């Protein structure tokens, strides 16, 4: 007997976490994603239904599943992989991922043959009439005589491979279940935010290989203030990462269909630069070297060298310049008086907007300065007055990607709707470690047609594996929930999930 399943009911253990000392902040966005998320009016979230206990729990849960308890296809070391002609470089990544994953179970890479190939095989194919007409969509059909995988695009093919490999991991043998899946993501950008440092590379590679890629997260925002940049190596801490390490991480991520975006704080949160040497002279308030003085040409030119160097290294579709909590510390304005705070903030937004427009890409900016907390209650914002928030929203160029960080466990987030109504078509949301926050913010982002979400981590400025020995491991096990909810635009409440994110993380981490 078979069942058709859409977004199967799911359940999870409660997680927790804390932020870095300053205060919360979220991530950014990608501009070459043409789809701005899928509003729920177009793709309604299916009602959860009970799945047969024998059915494998896949993360993220596919949109449509037909499962039969009968045995399906049995893999052997002699099973061939049949390929369509003219595979491009991105499609070839899917082939390499499949070969590598199957070799771990079967002991050797499977041979590749050209279509049509033998029937008893794994057939990788391009989209047909059954493949979802959605970016990153795929179908996977496993029958006793063959496995057939189609992708709407290269990433769809890649994610279909990840589903196939998940099924194999969950099986105690090399016989896969008889199953048919049609699947696609509701949100187009599904990201994780991390810091860098000289111990970050091996940790990040494990996260990418064992967590992000298998669970279909497709973007990474790397905060890279703590890197030994050529612009001025003297400001880097002893534990700073290097450009060579960054290059290696970028190549590693791209091979696994993950786009990496740089995040470099470029107005507030500038202690990484202004707190070094005699750089306090470049601060808006030299007594509190926290915000850059935008009216000091030497200060702006100095920072531009770091920003341009990071942009040239990453070659990303967009650049996240930060700009959150700009007035949180020190006097803002001080050196730039009588310019008022909203105008000074907008000067920073426009400067970086124009700087990157000349480089052919958009910027991403944290949205908190465009939000007045009482107006978007229970969501959060840092504009001190409603008039300030309105002035900032009106002054930000509408092609700027606004990233709305919201870390509360609320049912609704009016901030996203307010930003959408203010004319910003490109929106991101940013969640933190709390399970309910990830679920309901994902739902809110899907409802307004946002591009996607970023799962933030705030475990200090340096990133390394030792954090998994502390309470803050919860920030990383939360990535399992992010994968589920980002792909499906929300879903069942955390306590209804049929898996523990901690257990899933540990299983993948030790694989």
C-alpha positions as CSV (number, residue, x, y, z in Angstrom):
1,X,0.0,0.0,0.0
2,X,1.3,3.5,-0.8
3,X,0.6,6.9,0.6
4,X,0.9,10.3,-1.0
5,X,2.5,12.7,1.4
6,X,3.0,16.5,1.2
7,X,5.1,18.1,3.9
8,X,4.8,15.3,6.4
9,X,4.2,16.2,10.0
10,X,7.5,16.8,11.8
11,X,8.7,17.2,15.5
12,X,11.8,18.4,17.3
13,X,13.5,19.0,20.6
14,X,13.8,22.5,21.9
15,X,17.0,24.3,21.3
16,X,18.5,27.4,22.8
17,X,21.3,29.9,22.3
18,X,22.8,33.3,23.0
19,X,24.2,36.1,20.8
20,X,27.5,37.7,20.7
21,X,28.1,40.5,23.2
22,X,26.9,43.5,21.3
23,X,23.4,42.6,20.1
24,X,21.6,40.6,17.5
25,X,22.0,41.1,13.8
26,X,21.0,39.2,10.7
27,X,22.2,38.5,7.2
28,X,21.9,39.5,3.6
29,X,21.0,38.4,0.2
30,X,21.7,37.4,-3.3
31,X,20.6,39.4,-6.3
32,X,21.0,37.0,-9.2
33,X,18.2,34.9,-7.8
34,X,15.4,36.0,-10.1
35,X,12.6,34.5,-7.9
36,X,11.7,36.5,-4.8
37,X,10.4,33.5,-2.9
38,X,7.1,31.8,-3.6
39,X,4.1,33.5,-2.0
40,X,1.8,31.0,-0.3
41,X,-1.0,32.2,-2.5
42,X,0.8,30.5,-5.4
43,X,2.2,27.5,-3.6
44,X,0.0,26.8,-0.5
45,X,1.7,24.8,2.2
46,X,0.1,21.4,2.2
47,X,-1.6,20.3,5.4
48,X,0.5,17.8,7.3
49,X,-0.6,14.2,7.1
50,X,0.4,11.1,9.0
51,X,3.2,9.2,7.3
52,X,3.5,5.4,7.5
53,X,6.0,4.6,10.2
54,X,8.2,2.7,7.7
55,X,8.5,5.7,5.5
56,X,12.0,7.4,5.7
57,X,12.1,10.8,7.3
58,X,13.8,13.1,4.8
59,X,15.1,16.5,5.7
60,X,13.9,18.8,4.3
61,X,10.6,16.9,3.8
62,X,9.8,16.8,0.1
63,X,6.6,18.5,-1.1
64,X,5.2,15.3,-2.6
65,X,6.0,11.7,-1.8
66,X,4.6,8.4,-2.9
67,X,6.0,5.6,-0.7
68,X,5.6,1.9,-1.0
69,X,6.9,-0.5,1.7
70,X,8.0,-3.0,-1.0
71,X,11.7,-3.2,-1.8
72,X,12.8,-1.0,-4.7
73,X,16.2,-0.9,-6.4
74,X,19.2,-2.8,-5.2
75,X,22.5,-1.0,-5.8
76,X,25.7,-2.9,-6.5
77,X,29.3,-1.9,-7.4
78,X,28.4,-2.7,-11.0
79,X,25.3,-0.4,-11.2
80,X,26.0,2.2,-13.9
81,X,25.1,5.9,-13.9
82,X,23.5,6.9,-17.2
83,X,24.1,10.6,-18.1
84,X,22.5,12.9,-20.7
85,X,24.7,14.4,-23.3
86,X,26.4,17.8,-22.9
87,X,26.5,18.2,-19.2
88,X,27.6,21.7,-18.1
89,X,30.0,22.3,-15.2
90,X,27.2,22.7,-12.7
91,X,25.5,19.5,-13.7
92,X,28.8,17.7,-13.5
93,X,28.9,18.7,-9.8
94,X,25.8,16.6,-9.2
95,X,27.4,13.6,-10.9
96,X,30.6,13.9,-8.8
97,X,28.5,14.2,-5.6
98,X,26.5,11.1,-6.6
99,X,29.7,9.1,-7.4
100,X,31.4,10.2,-4.2
101,X,28.4,9.4,-2.0
102,X,27.7,6.0,-3.5
103,X,31.4,5.1,-3.3
104,X,31.3,5.4,0.5
105,X,28.7,2.6,0.6
106,X,29.7,0.5,-2.4
107,X,33.4,0.7,-2.1
108,X,34.2,2.2,-5.5
109,X,32.8,4.9,-7.8
110,X,30.2,3.7,-10.2
111,X,31.0,3.8,-13.9
112,X,29.4,6.5,-16.1
113,X,27.7,5.7,-19.4
114,X,26.0,7.8,-21.9
115,X,22.2,7.8,-22.5
116,X,20.2,5.7,-23.3
117,X,22.3,3.2,-21.4
118,X,21.0,0.0,-19.8
119,X,17.6,0.0,-18.1
120,X,19.0,-1.4,-14.8
121,X,20.8,1.7,-13.8
122,X,20.7,5.2,-12.2
123,X,19.4,7.5,-14.9
124,X,20.2,11.2,-14.5
125,X,18.0,13.2,-16.8
126,X,17.0,16.8,-17.6
127,X,13.5,18.1,-16.9
128,X,10.4,16.6,-18.4
129,X,6.7,17.2,-18.0
130,X,6.7,15.7,-14.5
131,X,9.5,17.8,-13.2
132,X,8.2,20.8,-11.1
133,X,8.4,24.0,-13.0
134,X,10.2,25.7,-10.1
135,X,13.9,26.7,-9.8
136,X,15.8,23.9,-8.0
137,X,12.9,21.5,-8.5
138,X,13.5,17.7,-9.1
139,X,11.8,14.4,-9.3
140,X,13.2,11.1,-8.0
141,X,11.6,7.8,-8.8
142,X,12.9,4.5,-7.5
143,X,11.5,1.2,-8.9
144,X,12.9,-2.3,-8.8
145,X,14.3,-2.0,-12.3
146,X,15.8,1.5,-12.2
147,X,16.4,4.8,-10.4
148,X,15.4,7.9,-12.4
149,X,16.3,11.5,-11.3
150,X,15.4,14.6,-13.2
151,X,16.3,18.2,-12.4
152,X,14.6,21.4,-13.5
153,X,18.1,23.0,-13.5
154,X,21.6,22.0,-12.3
155,X,20.8,22.7,-8.7
156,X,17.6,20.7,-8.9
157,X,19.6,17.8,-10.1
158,X,22.1,18.3,-7.3
159,X,19.4,18.4,-4.6
160,X,17.8,15.3,-6.1
161,X,21.2,13.6,-5.6
162,X,21.2,14.6,-2.0
163,X,17.8,13.1,-1.4
164,X,18.9,9.9,-3.0
165,X,22.0,9.8,-0.8
166,X,19.8,10.5,2.3
167,X,17.7,7.5,1.4
168,X,20.8,5.3,1.2
169,X,22.1,6.6,4.5
170,X,18.8,5.7,6.2
171,X,18.8,2.2,4.7
172,X,20.7,-0.7,6.5
173,X,21.3,-2.3,3.1
174,X,22.0,-1.2,-0.5
175,X,18.3,-1.8,-1.4
176,X,16.5,1.5,-1.6
177,X,12.7,1.8,-1.0
178,X,10.2,2.1,-3.8
179,X,9.4,5.7,-3.8
180,X,8.4,8.7,-6.0
181,X,9.2,12.3,-5.1
182,X,8.4,15.6,-6.7
183,X,10.1,18.4,-4.8
184,X,11.1,22.1,-5.0
185,X,12.0,24.8,-2.5
186,X,9.5,27.5,-1.4
187,X,12.3,30.0,-0.6
188,X,15.1,30.5,-3.1
189,X,17.9,31.6,-0.7
190,X,18.6,29.2,2.2
191,X,21.7,30.4,4.0
192,X,23.8,30.1,7.0
193,X,25.9,32.9,8.5
194,X,29.4,32.2,9.9
195,X,32.5,34.2,11.0
196,X,36.0,33.5,9.8
197,X,39.3,33.0,11.5
198,X,42.5,31.0,11.1
199,X,40.8,27.8,12.5
200,X,37.6,28.2,10.5
201,X,38.5,26.4,7.3
202,X,38.3,22.7,8.5
203,X,35.3,23.5,10.6
204,X,33.4,25.2,7.8
205,X,34.4,22.4,5.4
206,X,32.8,19.9,7.7
207,X,29.7,22.0,8.1
208,X,29.4,22.3,4.3
209,X,30.1,18.7,3.5
210,X,28.1,17.1,6.3
211,X,25.2,19.5,7.2
212,X,24.6,22.3,4.7
213,X,24.9,20.4,1.4
214,X,23.0,17.2,2.4
215,X,20.2,19.3,3.8
216,X,19.9,21.5,0.7
217,X,21.1,24.8,2.2
218,X,22.4,26.8,-0.8
219,X,24.2,29.9,0.5
220,X,26.7,31.0,3.1
221,X,27.3,34.5,4.4
222,X,30.9,34.8,5.7
223,X,31.6,37.7,8.1
224,X,35.2,38.5,7.2
225,X,36.3,41.5,9.3
226,X,38.8,39.2,11.1
227,X,40.9,38.4,8.1
228,X,44.4,39.6,7.3
229,X,43.6,41.9,4.4
230,X,46.3,43.4,2.3
231,X,44.6,46.8,2.7
232,X,46.2,47.0,6.2
233,X,47.4,43.7,7.8
234,X,48.2,45.5,11.0
235,X,44.5,45.6,12.1
236,X,44.1,41.9,12.0
237,X,44.1,39.9,15.3
238,X,46.6,37.2,15.9
239,X,44.0,34.5,15.1
240,X,42.8,36.2,11.9
241,X,42.1,34.1,8.8
242,X,44.0,34.5,5.6
243,X,43.0,35.1,2.0
244,X,44.4,31.8,1.0
245,X,42.1,30.0,3.5
246,X,39.1,32.0,2.2
247,X,39.9,31.1,-1.4
248,X,40.0,27.4,-0.4
249,X,36.7,27.7,1.4
250,X,35.1,29.5,-1.6
251,X,36.1,26.7,-4.0
252,X,35.0,24.0,-1.6
253,X,31.6,25.6,-1.2
254,X,31.0,26.2,-4.9
255,X,31.8,22.6,-5.7
256,X,28.9,21.7,-3.5
257,X,26.4,24.2,-5.0
258,X,26.7,26.8,-2.2
259,X,27.0,30.4,-3.1
260,X,29.2,32.4,-0.7
261,X,28.6,36.1,0.1
262,X,31.0,38.4,2.0
263,X,29.8,40.3,5.0
264,X,32.0,43.2,6.0
265,X,30.7,45.8,8.5
266,X,31.0,49.1,6.8
267,X,29.5,51.8,9.1
268,X,28.6,50.6,12.6
269,X,30.2,47.7,14.5
270,X,33.5,49.0,13.4
271,X,35.7,48.2,16.4
272,X,37.5,45.7,14.2
273,X,39.0,48.6,12.3
274,X,38.5,51.8,14.3
275,X,39.8,50.2,17.5
276,X,43.2,49.5,16.1
277,X,46.3,51.7,16.2
278,X,45.4,55.3,15.8
279,X,42.3,54.6,13.7
280,X,40.0,56.1,16.2
281,X,40.6,59.4,14.3
282,X,38.4,57.9,11.6
283,X,35.5,57.4,13.9
284,X,32.3,59.5,14.0
285,X,32.9,59.7,17.8
286,X,36.7,59.2,18.4
287,X,36.0,58.7,22.1
288,X,34.0,55.6,21.2
289,X,35.4,54.1,18.0
290,X,32.3,52.3,16.9
291,X,30.9,54.1,13.8
292,X,32.8,55.4,10.8
293,X,32.8,59.1,10.0
294,X,31.3,59.3,6.6
295,X,32.2,63.0,6.3
296,X,35.9,62.2,6.5
297,X,37.1,61.4,3.0
298,X,40.3,59.7,4.3
299,X,38.2,57.4,6.6
300,X,35.9,56.4,3.7
301,X,38.8,55.8,1.3
302,X,40.6,53.7,3.9
303,X,37.6,51.4,4.4
304,X,36.9,51.2,0.7
305,X,40.3,49.4,0.3
306,X,39.1,46.6,2.5
307,X,35.7,46.4,0.9
308,X,37.1,46.3,-2.6
309,X,39.6,43.6,-1.7
310,X,36.9,41.4,-0.2
311,X,34.7,41.9,-3.3
312,X,37.4,41.0,-5.7
313,X,38.2,37.8,-3.7
314,X,34.6,36.6,-3.4
315,X,33.3,37.5,-6.8
316,X,29.8,37.1,-5.3
317,X,26.5,38.2,-6.8
318,X,26.0,40.7,-4.0
319,X,27.9,42.2,-1.1
320,X,26.6,42.6,2.5
321,X,27.8,45.8,4.0
322,X,26.2,45.4,7.4
323,X,24.9,48.8,8.6
324,X,22.9,47.5,11.6
325,X,22.7,49.2,15.0
326,X,24.7,52.1,13.7
327,X,23.7,54.5,16.6
328,X,24.0,51.9,19.3
329,X,27.3,53.2,20.8
330,X,28.9,56.6,21.1
331,X,27.6,59.9,19.7
332,X,26.0,59.6,16.3
333,X,26.2,62.1,14.8
334,X,29.1,63.9,16.4
335,X,31.8,64.9,14.0
336,X,29.2,65.2,11.2
337,X,26.8,67.5,13.1
338,X,24.5,69.2,12.2
339,X,23.6,66.3,9.9
340,X,20.8,64.3,11.7
341,X,21.2,60.6,12.3
342,X,18.7,59.4,9.6
343,X,20.4,61.5,7.0
344,X,23.9,60.3,8.1
345,X,22.8,56.7,7.9
346,X,21.3,57.2,4.5
347,X,24.5,58.7,3.3
348,X,26.2,55.5,4.2
349,X,23.6,53.4,2.4
350,X,23.8,55.5,-0.7
351,X,27.6,55.6,-0.7
352,X,27.9,51.8,-0.7
353,X,25.0,51.5,-3.1
354,X,26.8,53.6,-5.6
355,X,30.1,52.0,-4.9
356,X,28.8,48.6,-5.8
357,X,26.6,49.8,-8.6
358,X,29.8,50.8,-10.3
359,X,31.0,47.2,-9.7
360,X,27.8,45.8,-11.2
361,X,26.1,44.3,-8.2
362,X,23.7,45.2,-5.4
363,X,24.3,45.5,-1.7
364,X,22.5,43.9,1.2
365,X,21.9,45.9,4.3
366,X,20.5,45.0,7.7
367,X,16.9,46.3,8.0
368,X,16.8,47.3,11.7
369,X,17.5,51.0,11.2
370,X,14.5,51.2,8.9
371,X,12.2,49.8,11.6
372,X,10.7,51.5,14.7
373,X,9.9,48.7,17.3
374,X,6.5,50.0,18.5
375,X,5.3,50.2,14.9
376,X,6.2,46.5,14.1
377,X,5.4,45.0,17.5
378,X,6.1,42.2,18.4
379,X,9.0,42.4,15.9
380,X,12.1,44.6,16.5
381,X,13.8,47.6,15.1
382,X,16.4,50.2,16.2
383,X,15.1,53.4,14.7
384,X,14.4,55.6,17.8
385,X,11.3,57.3,16.3
386,X,8.7,56.3,13.8
387,X,9.6,59.4,11.8
388,X,13.2,58.3,11.6
389,X,12.2,54.9,10.4
390,X,9.9,56.3,7.7
391,X,12.6,58.7,6.5
392,X,15.1,55.9,6.2
393,X,12.7,53.6,4.4
394,X,11.9,56.4,1.9
395,X,15.6,57.2,1.3
396,X,17.0,53.7,0.8
397,X,17.3,52.8,-3.0
398,X,14.7,50.2,-3.7
399,X,17.1,47.8,-5.3
400,X,18.9,47.4,-2.0
401,X,18.4,44.0,-0.4
402,X,17.1,44.4,3.1
403,X,17.8,41.7,5.6
404,X,15.3,41.7,8.5
405,X,16.8,40.1,11.6
406,X,14.2,39.0,14.0
407,X,15.0,36.6,16.8
408,X,11.8,36.5,18.8
409,X,9.5,33.5,19.1
410,X,6.4,35.3,17.7
411,X,3.6,34.0,15.5
412,X,3.7,37.1,13.3
413,X,6.5,39.5,12.1
414,X,4.9,42.7,10.8
415,X,8.3,44.1,10.0
416,X,8.5,42.1,6.8
417,X,5.2,43.3,5.6
418,X,6.1,46.9,6.4
419,X,9.3,46.6,4.4
420,X,7.4,45.0,1.5
421,X,4.8,47.7,1.5
422,X,7.5,50.4,1.5
423,X,8.5,49.2,-1.9
424,X,11.4,46.8,-1.3
425,X,11.0,43.8,-3.6
426,X,14.1,42.0,-2.4
427,X,13.8,40.9,1.2
428,X,15.6,38.4,3.4
429,X,14.8,37.4,6.9
430,X,17.3,36.2,9.5
431,X,16.6,33.8,12.3
432,X,18.6,32.6,15.3
433,X,18.7,29.4,17.3
434,X,15.2,29.2,18.8
435,X,13.1,26.5,17.1
436,X,9.8,28.5,17.1
437,X,11.6,31.6,15.7
438,X,12.9,29.6,12.8
439,X,9.6,28.1,12.0
440,X,7.4,31.2,12.2
441,X,9.9,33.6,10.6
442,X,10.2,31.2,7.7
443,X,6.4,31.2,7.3
444,X,6.3,35.0,7.4
445,X,9.1,35.3,4.9
446,X,7.3,32.9,2.5
447,X,4.0,34.8,2.9
448,X,5.5,38.2,1.8
449,X,7.4,36.6,-1.1
450,X,10.9,37.1,0.4
451,X,13.9,35.7,-1.3
452,X,14.8,33.6,1.7
453,X,16.4,33.4,5.1
454,X,19.7,33.2,6.8
455,X,20.3,31.2,9.9
456,X,22.7,33.3,12.0
457,X,25.4,32.1,14.5
458,X,26.7,34.4,17.2
459,X,29.4,32.5,19.1
460,X,32.1,35.2,19.3
461,X,34.1,36.5,16.4
462,X,36.3,33.4,15.8
463,X,34.8,30.3,14.2
464,X,36.2,26.8,15.1
465,X,35.0,23.4,16.0
466,X,35.6,23.7,19.7
467,X,32.3,25.5,19.9
468,X,30.5,22.2,19.5
469,X,31.8,21.2,23.0
470,X,29.9,24.1,24.6
471,X,26.3,25.0,25.1
472,X,26.5,27.0,21.8
473,X,26.4,23.7,19.8
474,X,22.7,24.6,19.8
475,X,23.3,27.3,17.3
476,X,24.6,24.6,14.9
477,X,22.0,21.9,15.5
478,X,19.5,24.7,14.7
479,X,20.8,24.5,11.1
480,X,18.9,21.3,10.8
481,X,15.6,23.1,11.6
482,X,16.6,25.9,9.2
483,X,17.1,23.4,6.4
484,X,13.6,22.0,7.0
485,X,11.7,25.3,7.4
486,X,13.6,27.4,4.8
487,X,12.9,24.8,2.1
488,X,9.2,24.5,2.9
489,X,8.5,28.1,4.0
490,X,7.6,27.1,7.5
491,X,5.8,23.9,8.4
492,X,4.6,22.0,11.5
493,X,5.5,23.3,14.9
494,X,8.9,22.2,16.2
495,X,7.3,19.8,18.7
496,X,5.5,18.0,15.9
497,X,8.5,17.1,13.9
498,X,9.4,13.4,13.7
499,X,13.1,14.0,14.3
500,X,15.4,15.6,16.8
501,X,17.7,18.2,15.3
502,X,20.4,17.3,17.8
503,X,20.3,13.7,16.8
504,X,20.2,14.5,13.1
505,X,23.2,16.9,13.5
506,X,25.2,14.3,15.4
507,X,24.4,11.6,12.8
508,X,25.5,13.7,9.9
509,X,28.5,15.1,11.8
510,X,29.9,11.6,12.6
511,X,29.1,10.2,9.2
